[in-house]
């Protein structure tokens, strides 16, 4: 089993240019969008926060105010700089013009940056209703959008629904021999939180097989604690600490992933384990 964890940096500059094939507009005889697209591609080489970058995209929009890509590309700098009001106006315009292209992106941003779980669910479900193909991955490549939707349901307290969504998507991923880097971990934590300890142990072991993490061993330890396995509990805590120090832990350059733990969490639990023995 190989795991799926595209090495895509969120909002990387290179991704900005890969979104549009201007020749497609020319082929379809949409000369206005072709010209707007050609203009937009001139952002290559400019820093996203530069006046030149924004000016090029403004010119693209002047050529064709319905060219969705230009609004999306403009929005990136505002999101990264923390100007969320301007970002929202721009990304909303991109979604209005091309919902199939940008609903998933906006939904992911709502989840990752704003913890707007209900808004993220709404966007992902709307996208799913519009297309007859796989809705795809999160912008950073870590999750299938359905996994992200399941995590949103967990965050708003609907854990049963979250489990059902994750189980279904993971089964589909397994059939394709592609599983997300953290998929089993999140499902295992849900089993732990809903007191399904046998399944939790089973799924944490699967996570170990594809992508061992400090978080995985920590939550496995907590499961062993619940089922009165003190040897497994202490052993997994020690392994969790080793993995954390080695850097084998959940990470994201922009926010803390759901179910992430920290070294302090592990060390505090180790102290409790040995103080109570």
N, C-alpha and C positions, 0 to 999 in steps of 0.2 A: 504493500500500500504506500503510495507516495502522497505527500501532502501538498496542498495548494496554498502558496504564499508568494504571490507575485512580488518581485522586488521593484515595486512602483512607488516612487516618492510622491506623496500627495501634493498636487498642484505643481509638480515639477515643470520647469520651463519647457522642456522638450515636449511634454504632453500637450501643450498649448497648440503646437503646430501640427500634431498628428490627427486633428479632429476633422479637417476638411480637405477634400480633394476638389480643388477649384475647377479642374477639367470636367468634372461631372456636371457642373452647372452649365458649362459651355456645351457639352454634349446634349443636354436637355433644352438648349436654346434659351436658357434663362440668363441673358447677357448682363442684366443688372446685378444679379447675385454673383455672377462670374467676376465682374469688376470689383464688387464689394469684397469678395473673397481674396482676390489678388492683392487688393490694398491691405486687407487684414494680415495677410501673410508677411507683410513688411515689418511686422513686430519682431521678427526673428533678429536676434542680436541686441535687442533693447532690454534693459532691466525692467521688470514688471512695474516697479514703482516710479519709473522715469516718466517725465512729461512726454517724451517722444513716443513711448509705448502707448500711452493713453490717447495721444493726438492721432496716431495712425488709426486706432480703432474708432475714434470719433469720426474721422474722414470716411471710414468704411461704412459707418451707420448713416452718414450723410448721403452716400451713394445709394444705399438701400436700407431704409429704416426697419425692414423686416428681416434683416440678416441676423439670425439668432446667435450665431457663433460670436459675433463681435460683442454682444452684451455679456455673454458668458465669460469671454476672455477678459473684458474690462473688470468684471466682478471679482476676479481672483485676487488682485492686489488689495482691494478693499476688505476682503475677508481676512487676508493675512495681516493687514495692518490694524484690524480691530474695528473698522468702520462698518459695523454690521447693518446699519440703516441703509447706507448706499448699496452695500452688497445685496441686500434683500430686494431693493428696487430693481437692480440689474438682473439678478437671477430669476426673479419673478417674470420679467419681460422675456427672458430667454425661454422659460418654461411655457409662457403664453404662446410664443411663436413656434416652439418645437417641443411639446410635452414628452414625446417618446424619447427624445435625446437627453433631456435635462431633469425629468422628474426623479429619476434614481439618484442623480448627483445631488439635487437639492435635499432629497430625503436623507441621504447619508450625512450631509452637512448638518442637517437638523439634529440628527442623532449624535454625531461626533462632537460638534462644537457647542451646541446650544442645549443639549439634553431635552430637546423638544420631541419627546417620544411619540406623542399622539400625532404631531405634524408629520413626523417621519413615517409612521404607519400609514397615514393618509396618502402621502406621496407614493410610497412603494406599492400600496394596493391600487392606486389609480393607474400607475404605470402597468401593473399586471393586467388590469382590465382593458388596457388599450392595445396590447400586443399579443400575438399568438406564438411568440418565441420566448426563449429563456430571458428573464429580465436582467441577468448578469450580476456582476460583482460590484462591491463598494469601490469608491474612487481609488483607495489605496491598495485594492486587490486582496485584502485580508479576508473578507467575508463575502459569501453570496448575499445578495440583498434580502433574501428570505431569512437567512440567519440573523441579519441585522434587525429585520422586523420582529423576529422571535425575541431577541434581546430587548427590544422596545417594550414588548408585552410583559416581559419579566420586570422591567423597570417600573411599570405602572401597576404591578402587583398581580397580573394575570399569569401566574406561573404554569398552570395547567395548559393554557393556550400556547404559551412559549414552548413548553416541552413538545407538544404536538407538532408545532411548526419546525422546530429543530430536528426532531426525529425524522420527519418526512423529507426535509432537505438533505440531511446527512445520508439517509438511505439512497437518495438519488445520486449524491456525490460518490458514495461507495460503489454504486453500479458503474460509474464512469471512472472509477479508480482515482478519484481526485477528492481529497478531503481537506477542508480548511485547517490552517495551522493551529487554531484555537477551538475548533468546532466541538470536539469531544470534551474538552475541558469545560466549556460553558454548559453542555448538556449534563455532564457529571455533577457540576455544582447545583444545577436545578434538581437533579435527583436527590442530592444530599439535603437540599433545603426543603424538599417535600417528603423527606424521611424514607426514600426508596434506596436504602443503603446497599442492597445487593447489586442493583443496577449501577449505582454510583461507582462502586469498586470496579465493576466490569468495564465501565466506560473510561475511568481514569487509567486503567491498564492499557486500553487502546490508545489513549493519548500518549502514554509513555512510549509506545511502539513507534509512533510516527514523529513525535516532536516533544521530547521531554522538557519539562519546565519546572521552575521552582514552585509556581502556583499549583501545578498539578500534584506534586508531592505533598504540598501543604494541605490541599483539600482532601487528598487521599488519607493523610494523617488524621484529619478531623473526622473522616468517615470511620476509620478504625477506632477512634475514640468512642464514637457512638455505638459501635457493635462490640465494645469491650475487648479490643485487641491491643493491649498496651505495648507489646513488642513492635507490632506494625506501626503504631502511632508514633513511638519515639524514633524508630528507624526512618520513617518517612520525613519527620521533622528535620532530622540531621541531614538527610539527603537534600531536602528543600533548601536548607541554608547553604550547602555546598554549591548547588546549582545557581542560587542567587548570586553568590560571590563570583562564580564563573561567568556571570552575565547571561545565563540561560533562563530568561524570564520574559514575561509579556512586555511589549514595548510599543510605543507609538510616538512619533516626533511631535505630535500636536496635542494629545490629551491622554489621560490614563484610561486604558481599556477597562471595560466592565470585568469584574472578578479579579482584578489585579491585586496582589498583596506586596508588602514591602518587607525589607529585612527586619525591621522592628517588630512586625507582626510575628515573624517566625521565631525570633529570639525571645519574645515575651511568652510565646506558647511553649518553647523549650524549657524556660524557667519554671513555668507552671507544671510541666510534665514531670520534672525531676524534683520539684518541691513537694509534689503530691505523692511521690513514689515511696 
